[in-house]
Each structure stands twice: as structure tokens, then as C-alpha cells.
Amino acid sequence: MKRRAQTNASRRTPQARRSKQAKVSLPPLWTRKEIRLRVNGVEYTSTVDVRMTLVDFLRHELGLTGTHVGCEHGVCGACTILLDGQAVRSCLLFAVQADGAEITTVEGLGTPERLHPLQEAFRDHHALQCGFCTPGFLMSTLAFLRENPEPSDEQIREVLAGNLCRCTGYQGIIDAVRDAAQRLRSGYGA
């Protein structure tokens, strides 16, 4: 066996022997980068680890805990936010990818004193139980209604299919979205 190893070693080119001996210098695993973004109308500048997810940044760095962490695979929809007006899963993005972006979280919809029409419709139609999935439903629906102000029930069901709820039936949510669409079209609460 020793002889065989010598034979293999003697077959290596001088370049291969040198590259095997060369030490590779890699950057540190957790490098940091400064980002600037606007969240719910407020400008933020922060230095973050490049591997920090956007949902963790929102929750842990900005204290916006309304964006929930569910599956962490982009399947459940609990972490849905609006990024430059588009509904996205914040668990699938790094915070550095949002540099320069405009973000809206559920905290940016309304206030306890003045709910957004979508929040009012969810409340009025009992479209929630535990509330864990509700922020994701609200944000997905908001983006959807901005593009489609007069949706059919089938279209509502299709957009809601991207969010999972373990507590309640979806009929109350469908009713709430339909009502919210009507409220938004009439300018109620806007």
C-alpha cells in the first residue's frame, strides 16, 4: 500500500502539488454590511450580518414582531410583507437584499385607533382565531387588492392559497377580503 501511494504521488504534476500545499484564504463567514431602507414610512440605516434574513431583521433589529416566523421555507405565508409594493416572503430574503427598498409590514397598515379597511373587514367577519397567520393574510391580500380591486371569489381563493391557517375555515377570510375590496373601492377608511 505504501508503494501505491508513492506511485500516485509521483504522477501529480508540480502545479498540483503546489496547489495542494497552498492555503486558501476565505472571507469570514459572517461579514457585515450597511443597509438603508424605509420601513412603514420610516428611514433606517443599519449594519447587518450578510446572512441575516429579512424577517429576523424586522423582528429583532427593528422590533416589528407583527411579521411572524412560521415554516422558514416560504410555504406558510406568515412572514409576508410588501417589498416595493409586492407581496414577498421575508424568510426567503436576506436583509441585505432589501437595501434601498420600501417595506410595509402589518404594523404599517393602521393603528389601534384607526384600523385599515382590510383589518376592519377581518375583524367584522371573524376572519381570524389565534391570529398567527393573520399578518400574512393581510399583507398578501393588500397587494392583491391593489392590483385587482374587484376580485371574484375564485381569485380570492387562489391568492389565499399561498397562506396557511390551522385554526379556522377560510370562508370568513374570503368574506372579509370581498368586503374589504368593496370598502376600498368606495373609499371607506382610506
C-alpha positions in Angstrom: 0.0 0.0 0.0 2.9 2.3 0.7 4.3 1.8 -2.7 1.0 2.6 -4.3 0.8 5.9 -2.5 4.3 6.8 -3.8 3.2 5.9 -7.3 0.1 8.2 -7.2 2.2 11.0 -5.7 4.8 10.7 -8.4 2.1 11.1 -11.0 1.0 14.5 -9.7 2.2 17.5 -11.6 4.3 20.1 -9.8 1.3 22.5 -10.1 -1.0 20.0 -8.5 1.5 19.5 -5.6 1.8 23.3 -5.1 -2.0 23.9 -5.2 -2.5 21.2 -2.6 0.0 22.9 -0.3 -1.4 26.4 -0.9 -3.6 27.7 1.9 -6.9 29.2 0.8 -7.9 32.5 2.4 -11.6 32.7 2.7 -13.6 35.7 3.9 -15.1 35.4 7.4 -18.4 33.5 7.4 -20.4 36.4 9.0 -19.4 39.6 7.3 -21.4 42.7 7.9 -22.9 45.3 5.5 -24.6 48.6 6.0 -28.1 48.8 4.6 -30.6 51.7 4.2 -34.3 51.1 3.8 -37.7 52.6 4.5 -40.0 50.5 6.7 -43.6 51.7 7.2 -42.5 55.2 6.2 -39.5 55.4 8.5 -35.9 55.5 7.2 -33.5 53.1 8.8 -29.7 52.6 8.4 -28.3 49.6 10.0 -25.2 47.3 9.8 -26.3 43.7 9.5 -24.7 40.3 9.1 -25.0 39.4 5.4 -26.7 36.1 6.2 -29.4 37.7 8.4 -32.9 37.0 7.0 -35.2 40.0 6.4 -37.8 38.6 8.8 -35.1 38.4 11.5 -34.0 41.9 10.8 -37.6 43.2 11.0 -38.3 41.3 14.2 -35.0 41.5 16.1 -33.4 44.7 14.8 -36.5 46.9 14.3 -38.8 45.3 16.9 -41.6 44.8 14.3 -42.9 41.5 15.6 -46.1 41.5 13.7 -44.2 39.7 10.9 -44.3 36.2 12.1 -41.8 33.3 11.5 -43.6 30.1 10.7 -42.1 27.4 8.4 -39.0 29.4 7.4 -39.3 27.8 3.9 -41.7 30.3 2.3 -44.6 27.9 2.4 -46.9 29.2 5.2 -47.0 32.9 4.3 -46.8 34.1 8.0 -43.8 36.3 7.1 -45.4 38.0 4.1 -44.6 41.7 3.8 -44.7 44.2 1.0 -41.3 44.9 -0.7 -41.6 47.8 -3.1 -45.4 47.1 -3.2 -45.0 43.4 -4.0 -46.0 40.6 -1.5 -42.9 38.6 -0.6 -41.9 36.0 1.9 -39.4 37.8 4.2 -38.0 34.5 5.5 -36.6 33.8 2.0 -34.7 37.1 1.6 -31.6 38.4 3.3 -31.8 41.8 4.9 -29.0 43.0 2.5 -31.3 42.2 -0.4 -33.7 44.8 0.8 -31.1 47.6 0.7 -32.8 50.7 -0.8 -36.2 49.1 -0.7 -39.6 50.4 0.6 -41.1 47.8 3.0 -44.5 47.7 4.5 -45.3 45.3 7.4 -48.6 44.7 9.1 -47.7 47.4 11.6 -47.8 49.9 8.7 -51.4 49.2 7.8 -53.4 51.0 10.5 -53.4 51.9 14.2 -55.5 50.6 17.0 -57.5 53.8 16.9 -57.9 53.7 13.1 -57.7 50.3 11.5 -57.1 49.9 7.8 -60.3 48.8 6.0 -58.8 45.4 5.4 -58.2 45.0 9.2 -61.7 46.1 9.9 -63.2 43.6 7.4 -61.2 40.8 9.0 -62.4 41.8 12.4 -66.1 42.2 11.3 -66.1 38.8 9.5 -64.3 36.9 12.3 -61.6 36.0 9.8 -59.1 35.0 12.5 -58.8 32.9 15.6 -55.3 32.7 17.1 -54.1 35.5 14.8 -50.7 33.9 14.0 -51.4 33.7 10.2 -53.4 36.9 10.0 -50.5 39.4 9.3 -49.5 37.2 6.3 -53.1 37.1 5.0 -53.5 40.8 5.4 -50.3 41.7 3.5 -50.9 39.2 0.7 -54.4 40.4 0.4 -53.5 44.1 0.4 -51.1 43.6 -2.5 -53.7 41.5 -4.3 -56.5 44.1 -3.9 -54.3 46.9 -5.1 -53.9 45.0 -8.4 -57.4 43.6 -8.5 -59.9 45.8 -6.8 -62.9 43.7 -7.9 -61.9 40.1 -7.4 -64.1 37.1 -7.9 -64.4 34.5 -5.1 -62.3 32.2 -7.2 -59.5 34.8 -7.5 -59.7 35.4 -3.7 -59.4 31.7 -3.0 -56.4 31.5 -5.3 -54.5 34.3 -3.6 -55.4 32.9 -0.2 -54.0 29.5 -1.1 -50.5 30.9 -0.6 -51.1 31.3 3.2 -51.8 28.6 5.7 -54.2 28.8 8.6 -54.5 25.9 11.1 -57.3 27.4 13.3 -60.2 28.4 11.2 -62.1 27.8 8.0 -61.3 30.0 5.1 -64.9 31.2 4.4 -64.6 34.0 6.9 -61.4 35.2 5.3 -62.9 35.0 1.8 -65.9 37.1 3.1 -63.5 39.6 4.7 -61.5 40.0 1.5 -64.6 40.5 -0.5 -65.9 43.1 2.0 -62.5 44.8 2.1 -62.5 45.1 -1.7 -65.8 46.8 -1.6 -64.7 49.1 1.3 -61.5 50.1 -0.6 -63.4 50.8 -3.8 -65.9 53.1 -2.0 -63.0 54.9 -0.3 -64.2 53.8 3.1 -61.4 54.4 5.7 -58.9 55.5 3.1 
